Amino acid sequence: MRLEIRGVEKLSWRERQVVALKELGHSTKDIASRLGIGEGSVATLYNRARKKGYEVVLIIDGDPLGLGAELEETEKAE
């Protein structure tokens, strides 16, 4: 499983850091501590990044949902 951030080129380096940590599920408090900045700065950076627009895509390798056989049948029917 991979996490891909599309549109990351629109973001500053610090915004990228905040977005990556936020999208991985880290709290604002944890991010602030890790980056050595205030919680308000984390919130500002995250909101600024959201306004610039980016898309997070979760890429799941293999067939973790167990749909392989069903998907093959659908492809054959087409």
C-alpha positions, 0 to 999 in steps of 0.5 A: 500500500502506498500513499501518493500526493498529487499536485505536490509541486504546488506546495512549499517544502513545509506544506509538503511535510505537514500534508504528508504527516497529516494524511498519514494520521498524525495529530497537529500536536505531534506534527508541531513537535516533530517539526519544531513549530507551533500548532497554529503554524501547522494549522495554517500550513495545512489550510494553505496547502488545502487551498492550493489544491492537492489530491491524496491517492491510496494505491493498494497493490495486489488484491487485498479486497479479494475481488480478483476473480470477480474482476476477471469475470467482469473483464471477460464479459466486456 
